[in-house]
């Protein structure tokens, strides 16, 4: 919202930038955090620290996870239909 002087509040700017970031990201950290039931910011910080320690090698894992999440319907096992003999 605008204050009396017509300036935008910093809280809204932060929320706007966060929403842009969330839309542009692949959602890998959000997916991992929902599976592990922890905050996504904790996963992001752990990824950053791990990237510095291992000289950026987790970036390849991130890109693989992004690809798998984008095409996860192709990686799901195919459910077989039951025949009359299996009932």
C-alpha positions in Angstrom: 0.0 0.0 0.0 1.0 3.6 -0.4 1.7 5.7 2.7 0.7 9.3 3.1 3.7 10.5 1.0 2.8 8.2 -1.9 5.7 5.8 -1.3 5.3 2.0 -1.4 5.9 0.1 1.8 9.0 -2.1 1.9 7.0 -5.1 3.2 4.9 -5.1 0.0 8.0 -4.7 -2.2 9.5 -7.8 -0.4 6.3 -9.8 -0.9 6.2 -8.8 -4.5 9.7 -9.8 -5.2 9.2 -13.1 -3.4 6.1 -13.8 -5.5 8.1 -13.1 -8.7 10.9 -15.4 -7.5 8.4 -18.2 -6.6 6.8 -18.0 -10.0 10.1 -18.1 -11.9 11.7 -20.9 -9.9 11.1 -24.5 -10.7 9.6 -25.3 -7.4 12.2 -27.9 -6.4 12.8 -26.5 -3.0 9.1 -26.1 -2.3 8.6 -29.8 -3.3 11.5 -31.0 -1.2 10.3 -29.0 1.8 6.8 -30.3 1.6 8.0 -33.9 1.4 10.3 -33.4 4.4 7.8 -31.2 6.3 10.3 -28.3 6.8 10.4 -24.7 5.7 11.5 -24.0 2.2 13.8 -21.3 3.3 15.8 -23.8 5.3 16.2 -26.0 2.3 17.3 -23.0 0.2 19.9 -22.0 2.8 21.2 -25.6 3.1 21.5 -25.7 -0.7 23.5 -22.5 -0.8 25.8 -23.6 1.9 26.2 -27.0 0.3 27.0 -25.4 -3.1 29.8 -23.3 -1.6 31.3 -26.3 0.3 31.2 -28.6 -2.8 32.0 -25.9 -5.4 28.6 -25.9 -7.1 28.0 -29.6 -7.7 24.5 -29.6 -6.2 23.4 -27.4 -9.1 23.4 -30.4 -11.3 21.2 -32.3 -8.8 18.9 -29.2 -8.8 18.6 -29.2 -12.6 17.9 -33.0 -12.6 15.2 -32.6 -9.9 13.7 -29.7 -11.9 13.5 -31.8 -15.0 11.9 -34.7 -13.1 9.4 -32.4 -11.5 8.5 -30.9 -14.8 8.0 -34.3 -16.5 6.9 -36.3 -13.4 3.8 -37.7 -15.2 6.1 -39.7 -17.4 8.0 -41.1 -14.5 5.0 -42.5 -12.7 4.5 -46.2 -12.9 1.7 -47.3 -15.3 -1.3 -48.8 -13.4 -2.4 -52.0 -15.0 -6.0 -52.6 -15.5 -7.3 -55.8 -13.8 -8.7 -58.5 -15.9 -11.5 -60.8 -15.1 -9.1 -63.5 -14.0 -7.4 -61.4 -11.4 -10.6 -60.6 -9.4 
